Amino acid sequence: MRSQDCRQGCEENWFWRKIGRCQRCMDQLTVLSVACWVVWFIWFQEDPTSIESIALIVGGFLFNGLLFLHLWMKFVILPWRARHNGQSGK
């Protein structure tokens, strides 16, 4: 998907229509996930019961979960749909 298409898709399409198709969104989730876990590991690992530490853990898992959903759609569901639609047309 080109940058212009991605920008337009991110602004106009509903969540399930863009998930796994927008590279910019996946890049942002990757950076947020890595940053969240690095910050937790460096500053909050010693006190995992503090509010800040719990917030970073929850945020990290949410970023990772959404990134996993994007990657699952991109590499499993969308190729499967393309193969399935191609076979049903024959």
Beta strands, then each sheet from edge to edge (+ up, - down):
end
